């Protein structure tokens, strides 16, 4: 039973429901997409609605969102992003493999200059929502922020915090165990993307 506003919502048990661990495991950083598989503004709004319902420090809710699902704005955003720091011989997805949509997470400096960890929380919420829709995404913090604000004519009162790309993944991403403390992701000869993760027992302190 969940309390929301003045109403009670009963959440029935679903035997075949998707488990949260499944969503998190499938939620990888995808960097190649079926570009012709369109993402609609309405779908992006649904993801922002998940962000809206997510926790916010002091419940200040200082984040705003710029949505893009058209080729012109998508290309402007694409030109400001750095794609994969560990893949030194790869400059990002080629035409036909670029994201179909973006959500730019903005901090409204009229409300605060300290956005705490809100943008990280909402990014995860939106990406989990994307996985549930059969999509995938990637969070970008390496951004040419001033150029992005200029090409999209974003008001000065907004600080660019993160960019999240979305689309239908065109690559296979698998999780491996960390070997000899090497945490760098890599692609094998079949272009499968590998992401090393530390063992559970190695990250629990006590």
N, C-alpha and C positions, 0 to 999 in steps of 0.2 A: 504494500500500500504506500502510495506516495502522496504527500501533501503539496499542493500547488495553489497559491492564492487562497481562495475560499472554497476550493473544491478538492475532493478526494479522487485520486485516480488509482484504479486497481490494475496492476500489471500481471497478466496471467502467465503462468509457467509454460514455456514452449519447449517441447522435447527436442526439436531440431533447430533451436535458435543458434545464431552465430555467437560463439563465446568471445569474450573480450581478448583473450590471449590469441585467438585466431586472427582477429582484426589487427592486433599489434604486430604479430609475426608477419602478416601480409603487407603491413605498412612500411615498405622500404623506401629509400630515396631513389625514385625512378628518374632517369635522365634521358630516356629515349621513348618516344610515344608514337602512336598512330595519329599523325597530325590531321588526317582527314576525318577522324572520329571527333565530331564537334562536341564541345561543352557549351551549354547554354548559360546565359546570364541568370536564368531562373535557378539552374542547378547551383551556380555559385552563390546566389542569395540564400539557398537552403543551407549551404555550408557556413555562410556567415551567421545564419540563425543559430547554428550550433555554437559558434564562437560567442554570440550574444548571451547564450544561456550558461556559458562556462564561468568558473570562478574568476573574480577580479580583486586584486589587492585593495583593501579599504572599500570594496564595492564601488570604486570610483568610475569604472567603465570608461576609460579615457581613449579607447581605441576606435579608429574609424577605418573604413575599407574602400579601396578603389578596385573595381571589378573590370576585367577585360576578357572578352571572348570573340573579338573581331581581329582580323588579320593585321590591320593597320596598327592598332595599339599593342597587339601581341608582339609585333616586330620591334616596336619602340622599346618595350620592356626587355625583350630578349637581348637587345644590344647593350644593355647595362649590367648583365649578369656574368659572373665567373662560375664555370660549370663543375669542375672536378679537380680539386687541388692535387690529389694523389695520382691522377691519370695525366702524366706530363706530356704524352704524345697525342692527347685528345683535346680539341678545342671546343667541344660541345656538339650537340646534335645537328645533323645535316638537315637541309630542307626535306620535308616529308616526315621528320622525326621530332619536330619541335612541339612544345606544349600547345594545347588547344585553348587554354585559358589560364588566367592569373588572378590572384588576389594579393593586392599590396596592403600590408598592415601598417597603418599610420598611427602615430601618437599625437593626440591633440594637445599641443602645448598651452592652449588656453585653459586647460583643466589641470595640468601638472607637467613637470619636466622629468618626473621619475615614474616610469612605466613598469617598474619592478619586473616580475616574470610573466606578466599578463600575455605578452605576445608569444611566448613559448607555449603557454597553456592553450591559447586559442588555435595555434598552428596545429598542435596535436589533435585537438577536437575536430578541426576541419579535415585533416588528413584521414582520420578514422572514418569520418563520414564519407569521404571520397572512396575509400576502400569498400565500404558497404554498398556503394553505387556501382562497383566494378571498375572504378577509376584508380588512379594513383597520383602521386605528386612528389615534390621536392621542395625543401625549405632553402632559401638563399639569404645569407647574411652578407656575402661578398657582393656588394652592389655599388655601382657608380651613382650614389644617391643624388648628388646635385644635378647630374645629367638626367636622371629619371624624373625628378621634379620639374625640370625645364621642359622636357619633351612632352610630358603629360599635363603641363600647366597646373601642377598641384600647388595649392596655396602655401605660403610661407609658414603659416601657423601649424602645419603638419610636419612631423618628423618621420622620415621613412625608417621603419624598424626592420621589417622582413618582407621578402617577396616569396609567395608560395605558388609554384607552377602546378598545373593539373592537366591530366589527359588520360587516355587509355594506354597503359604501359605496353611497350614494344620489346621489352627486354626481360630476361629471367634474372632474378636476384636471389641468391641463396646465402644462408647464414652458416659460417664456419666457426670452429673453435680457434681462439687466439693461439698461435704457435710461436714460441720463443719471443713472446711479448711484442709481436708485430701486429699492429692494429690497422694497418693501411689496407683499404679496400682495393680490389684489383679485378681485371677481366682476364679470363683464360682464353685459350686459342679458339674456343667456340663462342666467344663474346658473352659468356655468362658472367655476370657481375657477382663477385664474392665479397661478403662483409664479415670480417672476423668479430666475434663477440666473446668477451671474457666469461669464464665459467662462473656459475652462481656462487660456488663456495669461495671463489677468489675475490669476491667483492663484498662479502659479509664480514664485518670487522669482529663481531663478538657473537 
